Amino acid sequence: MARNTAFVELASELPAVMVSRLLGVHQNTADAWKRVGGQDNAYAAEVASRL
């Protein structure tokens, strides 16, 4: 449980692509950790695409 918490914390501080490269996990896994940590950038991407 502590390991997963550490991964989620790391994903909330770094971009998902960096987390996936540093830890050797798939990009989708790093994205999932980011969503769990409440740092999903989907809203920001949607707003940026409107402009």
Biotite code that builds the C-alpha atoms (Angstrom):
import biotite.structure as struc

atoms = struc.array([
    struc.Atom([0.000, 0.000, 0.000], chain_id="A", res_id=1, res_name="MET", atom_name="CA", element="C"),
    struc.Atom([2.847, 2.412, 0.783], chain_id="A", res_id=2, res_name="ALA", atom_name="CA", element="C"),
    struc.Atom([4.443, 1.717, -2.600], chain_id="A", res_id=3, res_name="ARG", atom_name="CA", element="C"),
    struc.Atom([1.274, 2.647, -4.483], chain_id="A", res_id=4, res_name="ASN", atom_name="CA", element="C"),
    struc.Atom([0.856, 5.777, -2.392], chain_id="A", res_id=5, res_name="THR", atom_name="CA", element="C"),
    struc.Atom([4.417, 6.806, -3.227], chain_id="A", res_id=6, res_name="ALA", atom_name="CA", element="C"),
    struc.Atom([3.763, 6.277, -6.947], chain_id="A", res_id=7, res_name="PHE", atom_name="CA", element="C"),
    struc.Atom([0.592, 8.382, -6.828], chain_id="A", res_id=8, res_name="VAL", atom_name="CA", element="C"),
    struc.Atom([2.430, 11.126, -4.937], chain_id="A", res_id=9, res_name="GLU", atom_name="CA", element="C"),
    struc.Atom([5.250, 11.119, -7.469], chain_id="A", res_id=10, res_name="LEU", atom_name="CA", element="C"),
    struc.Atom([2.770, 11.242, -10.349], chain_id="A", res_id=11, res_name="ALA", atom_name="CA", element="C"),
    struc.Atom([1.073, 14.255, -8.788], chain_id="A", res_id=12, res_name="SER", atom_name="CA", element="C"),
    struc.Atom([4.372, 16.155, -8.759], chain_id="A", res_id=13, res_name="GLU", atom_name="CA", element="C"),
    struc.Atom([5.784, 15.224, -12.191], chain_id="A", res_id=14, res_name="LEU", atom_name="CA", element="C"),
    struc.Atom([4.319, 14.956, -15.674], chain_id="A", res_id=15, res_name="PRO", atom_name="CA", element="C"),
    struc.Atom([3.070, 11.457, -16.434], chain_id="A", res_id=16, res_name="ALA", atom_name="CA", element="C"),
    struc.Atom([5.524, 11.004, -19.296], chain_id="A", res_id=17, res_name="VAL", atom_name="CA", element="C"),
    struc.Atom([8.457, 11.626, -16.944], chain_id="A", res_id=18, res_name="MET", atom_name="CA", element="C"),
    struc.Atom([7.086, 9.204, -14.371], chain_id="A", res_id=19, res_name="VAL", atom_name="CA", element="C"),
    struc.Atom([6.667, 6.511, -17.009], chain_id="A", res_id=20, res_name="SER", atom_name="CA", element="C"),
    struc.Atom([10.233, 6.966, -18.245], chain_id="A", res_id=21, res_name="ARG", atom_name="CA", element="C"),
    struc.Atom([11.797, 7.171, -14.789], chain_id="A", res_id=22, res_name="LEU", atom_name="CA", element="C"),
    struc.Atom([10.031, 4.121, -13.400], chain_id="A", res_id=23, res_name="LEU", atom_name="CA", element="C"),
    struc.Atom([9.790, 2.091, -16.598], chain_id="A", res_id=24, res_name="GLY", atom_name="CA", element="C"),
    struc.Atom([6.012, 1.812, -16.527], chain_id="A", res_id=25, res_name="VAL", atom_name="CA", element="C"),
    struc.Atom([3.581, 2.306, -19.384], chain_id="A", res_id=26, res_name="HIS", atom_name="CA", element="C"),
    struc.Atom([2.292, 5.816, -20.092], chain_id="A", res_id=27, res_name="GLN", atom_name="CA", element="C"),
    struc.Atom([-1.279, 4.705, -19.338], chain_id="A", res_id=28, res_name="ASN", atom_name="CA", element="C"),
    struc.Atom([-0.217, 3.509, -15.888], chain_id="A", res_id=29, res_name="THR", atom_name="CA", element="C"),
    struc.Atom([1.389, 6.849, -15.091], chain_id="A", res_id=30, res_name="ALA", atom_name="CA", element="C"),
    struc.Atom([-1.744, 8.629, -16.358], chain_id="A", res_id=31, res_name="ASP", atom_name="CA", element="C"),
    struc.Atom([-3.897, 6.474, -14.097], chain_id="A", res_id=32, res_name="ALA", atom_name="CA", element="C"),
    struc.Atom([-1.741, 7.340, -11.088], chain_id="A", res_id=33, res_name="TRP", atom_name="CA", element="C"),
    struc.Atom([-2.098, 11.009, -11.984], chain_id="A", res_id=34, res_name="LYS", atom_name="CA", element="C"),
    struc.Atom([-5.898, 10.700, -12.132], chain_id="A", res_id=35, res_name="ARG", atom_name="CA", element="C"),
    struc.Atom([-5.970, 8.892, -8.779], chain_id="A", res_id=36, res_name="VAL", atom_name="CA", element="C"),
    struc.Atom([-3.906, 11.704, -7.302], chain_id="A", res_id=37, res_name="GLY", atom_name="CA", element="C"),
    struc.Atom([-6.409, 14.258, -8.554], chain_id="A", res_id=38, res_name="GLY", atom_name="CA", element="C"),
    struc.Atom([-4.050, 15.818, -11.086], chain_id="A", res_id=39, res_name="GLN", atom_name="CA", element="C"),
    struc.Atom([-5.929, 14.988, -14.279], chain_id="A", res_id=40, res_name="ASP", atom_name="CA", element="C"),
    struc.Atom([-5.151, 17.573, -16.943], chain_id="A", res_id=41, res_name="ASN", atom_name="CA", element="C"),
    struc.Atom([-8.094, 16.690, -19.178], chain_id="A", res_id=42, res_name="ALA", atom_name="CA", element="C"),
    struc.Atom([-9.937, 19.859, -18.236], chain_id="A", res_id=43, res_name="TYR", atom_name="CA", element="C"),
    struc.Atom([-6.947, 22.076, -19.039], chain_id="A", res_id=44, res_name="ALA", atom_name="CA", element="C"),
    struc.Atom([-6.475, 20.311, -22.371], chain_id="A", res_id=45, res_name="ALA", atom_name="CA", element="C"),
    struc.Atom([-10.128, 20.819, -23.235], chain_id="A", res_id=46, res_name="GLU", atom_name="CA", element="C"),
    struc.Atom([-9.996, 24.527, -22.419], chain_id="A", res_id=47, res_name="VAL", atom_name="CA", element="C"),
    struc.Atom([-6.799, 24.941, -24.449], chain_id="A", res_id=48, res_name="ALA", atom_name="CA", element="C"),
    struc.Atom([-8.379, 23.249, -27.460], chain_id="A", res_id=49, res_name="SER", atom_name="CA", element="C"),
    struc.Atom([-11.271, 25.732, -27.411], chain_id="A", res_id=50, res_name="ARG", atom_name="CA", element="C"),
    struc.Atom([-8.935, 28.640, -27.978], chain_id="A", res_id=51, res_name="LEU", atom_name="CA", element="C"),
])
